[in-house]
Amino acid sequence: MQPLAKHIWINGQLTAWENATVHVMSHALHYGTSVFEGIRVYDTPNGPCGFRLTDHVRRLFDSARIYHFPMPYTEDELVQACKDVVRAEGLRSAYLRPLAFLGECGMGVSPSAEAIRSDVMISAFAWGAYLGEEALEKGVDACISSWNRVAPNTVPAGAKAGGNYLSSYLIGREARVRGFGEGIALGADGLLSEGAGENLFIVKDGVLMTPPAAASILQGITRDSVMKLARGLGYEAREQVLPREALYVADEVFMTGTAAEITPVRSIDGTMTRAGGPGPVTKAVNKAFRGLFDGATPDRFGWLEPIGEAENAAPARERAHEPA
C-alpha cells in the first residue's frame, strides 16, 4: 500500500513515513487508549487555511483531560506543528490527523502515575469526500443500525477517543454489509444519536434539529459550524431529542463531520426523504459552508487559520515527556 504522505510529526520531530513506528507493546494498541482529531485544510484565495484548527486542537486536549492523559505539548505548540506538517508535505488542501496515545507504560489497564506517558503524532495527507463524491451531490442511503451508541456513564461519548470508534466500526460495517452507504445509531434510550462517524441533522418545515450532547454524541465542530451558519441564514437551528420515526417523516436529512463535511441523506431504511436528496435548506447551508473556502461567505467567526505556503518546515523541538 502506498504511503499517504512523506512525513509524520512524532514527539517533536518530522520523521519519514516508514520510520514513524511504535512498539507493539504500546498501551494504546492493547487497550484503545488514544485520543485524536480530524482537521481539514482548504485551499482558499488567501492560501491554505486550517478550518477551526485551534478549536480542534483544544478538543484534543479536552479529550485527553477527560481520560487524564498527560499532554507533553501546549495547544499552541500542536497548532504550529499541524501547520509545519502541512507545509512540509507541500499541500494546499489536506486532512490533518493529530493523535495522542499511551505508549510503553507497562502491561495492565491502569498504568501507574510514574509510568504513564503520552506520545503525540500528526500526519497530513490528501483525502477526498469521506462517503464519496456522489454522496455529496445526490445523498447517501442510510439505515438504522442494530448497534446502539454507548450508554451514558459507560465510556464518555463526548471524548474523541480511539476506543469509542469500535462502536462506529460496527455501525458502519453493518450498514455496508446490508447494502447501505452509512449507518445511523440510536442511543441506549432508543432515541436518535448519530451516524457511524457523523452528526445528524433533520430538517422539518424549515427548522434544523440535531440530537443534543446528552444523546451519546460527539459534539462535532462541523455540527456547531452548521448551526451558526444556518442561524446566520435566518433558519432556526436547535438541539432536540428526536425519535427514530422523525427520520421517516423528515423533509431533509443530512450528516456533518470533518471528513464527511455536509453529506445529504437520500433515504433511511429504504424510505426516501421528502426531498429525495439534498433539499433547499441543505443546499443553502452547504453553499454557505463551501463559500467560506472560496471567499463567497465572509469568515465572520475567524474560522480560517492561515497555514502558510509550502516550505521545508523546520522540525519542532523535541520535548521531554512531563505531566500535564
MOJOSUL-V16322 format. One record per backbone hydrogen bond with DSSP energy under -1.0 kcal/mol. CO is the residue of the C=O (numbers start at 1). NH is the residue of the N-H. E is the energy in kcal/mol with one decimal. If there is no record, write none. Layout:
co->{CO & CO}
nh->{NH & NH}
e->{E & E}
//
This chain:
co->{6 & 8 & 9 & 10 & 13 & 15 & 16 & 17 & 19 & 23 & 26 & 27 & 28 & 32 & 32 & 33 & 34 & 35 & 39 & 40 & 41 & 42 & 44 & 47 & 48 & 49 & 50 & 52 & 53 & 54 & 55 & 56 & 57 & 58 & 59 & 60 & 61 & 62 & 63 & 64 & 74 & 75 & 76 & 77 & 78 & 79 & 80 & 81 & 82 & 83 & 84 & 85 & 86 & 87 & 94 & 95 & 96 & 97 & 98 & 99 & 100 & 101 & 102 & 103 & 103 & 112 & 117 & 119 & 120 & 121 & 122 & 123 & 125 & 132 & 133 & 134 & 135 & 140 & 140 & 141 & 141 & 142 & 143 & 151 & 156 & 159 & 160 & 162 & 163 & 164 & 165 & 166 & 167 & 168 & 169 & 170 & 171 & 172 & 173 & 174 & 175 & 176 & 182 & 183 & 184 & 185 & 186 & 187 & 191 & 194 & 198 & 199 & 201 & 202 & 203 & 203 & 204 & 207 & 208 & 209 & 210 & 212 & 218 & 220 & 221 & 222 & 223 & 224 & 225 & 226 & 227 & 228 & 229 & 230 & 231 & 236 & 238 & 242 & 243 & 244 & 245 & 250 & 251 & 252 & 253 & 254 & 255 & 256 & 257 & 259 & 261 & 263 & 264 & 266 & 267 & 268 & 271 & 279 & 280 & 281 & 282 & 283 & 284 & 285 & 286 & 287 & 289 & 290 & 291 & 298 & 299 & 303 & 305 & 311}
nh->{17 & 15 & 122 & 13 & 10 & 8 & 19 & 20 & 21 & 26 & 30 & 31 & 32 & 34 & 163 & 102 & 162 & 100 & 96 & 51 & 94 & 49 & 47 & 44 & 307 & 42 & 305 & 56 & 57 & 58 & 59 & 60 & 61 & 62 & 63 & 64 & 65 & 66 & 67 & 69 & 78 & 79 & 80 & 81 & 82 & 83 & 84 & 85 & 86 & 87 & 88 & 89 & 91 & 90 & 41 & 125 & 39 & 123 & 37 & 121 & 35 & 119 & 28 & 27 & 105 & 116 & 103 & 101 & 11 & 99 & 9 & 97 & 95 & 136 & 137 & 138 & 139 & 266 & 267 & 181 & 182 & 269 & 184 & 154 & 159 & 161 & 36 & 165 & 166 & 167 & 169 & 170 & 171 & 172 & 173 & 174 & 175 & 176 & 177 & 178 & 180 & 179 & 143 & 196 & 145 & 193 & 149 & 190 & 187 & 185 & 195 & 256 & 254 & 209 & 251 & 252 & 207 & 204 & 238 & 202 & 240 & 215 & 220 & 224 & 225 & 226 & 227 & 228 & 229 & 230 & 231 & 232 & 233 & 235 & 234 & 208 & 210 & 192 & 246 & 247 & 249 & 274 & 275 & 203 & 265 & 201 & 263 & 199 & 261 & 130 & 257 & 255 & 140 & 273 & 142 & 271 & 268 & 283 & 284 & 285 & 286 & 287 & 288 & 289 & 290 & 291 & 292 & 293 & 297 & 300 & 302 & 52 & 50 & 313}
e->{-2.5 & -3.2 & -2.6 & -1.3 & -2.8 & -2.7 & -1.8 & -1.2 & -1.8 & -2.0 & -1.1 & -2.7 & -1.9 & -1.8 & -1.3 & -2.1 & -2.5 & -2.9 & -3.6 & -2.8 & -1.9 & -2.5 & -2.2 & -1.2 & -2.9 & -2.8 & -2.5 & -2.2 & -2.3 & -2.4 & -1.9 & -2.0 & -1.9 & -2.1 & -2.8 & -2.2 & -2.3 & -2.3 & -1.6 & -2.8 & -1.8 & -2.3 & -2.3 & -2.2 & -2.3 & -1.7 & -2.4 & -2.3 & -1.9 & -2.3 & -2.6 & -1.8 & -2.0 & -1.1 & -3.1 & -2.0 & -2.0 & -1.4 & -2.1 & -2.7 & -2.7 & -3.3 & -2.4 & -3.2 & -1.5 & -2.0 & -1.1 & -2.6 & -3.0 & -2.8 & -2.8 & -2.8 & -3.2 & -1.4 & -1.5 & -3.4 & -1.4 & -2.4 & -1.1 & -2.9 & -1.1 & -2.3 & -2.7 & -1.2 & -1.3 & -1.6 & -2.3 & -1.5 & -1.5 & -1.2 & -2.2 & -1.9 & -2.2 & -2.9 & -2.6 & -2.3 & -1.7 & -2.0 & -2.6 & -1.8 & -3.2 & -1.2 & -1.6 & -1.5 & -3.2 & -2.1 & -2.8 & -2.1 & -3.4 & -3.2 & -2.4 & -1.9 & -2.1 & -2.8 & -2.0 & -1.7 & -1.9 & -2.2 & -2.5 & -2.8 & -2.3 & -2.1 & -1.6 & -1.9 & -2.1 & -2.8 & -2.0 & -2.0 & -2.8 & -2.9 & -2.1 & -1.9 & -1.2 & -2.4 & -1.3 & -2.9 & -1.8 & -2.9 & -1.5 & -1.8 & -1.1 & -1.7 & -2.0 & -3.1 & -3.1 & -2.7 & -2.6 & -2.7 & -2.8 & -1.2 & -1.4 & -2.9 & -2.3 & -2.3 & -3.0 & -2.3 & -2.4 & -2.6 & -2.1 & -2.6 & -2.6 & -2.4 & -1.9 & -2.4 & -3.2 & -2.0 & -1.1 & -1.5 & -2.0 & -1.9 & -1.1 & -3.4 & -3.0 & -1.7}
//
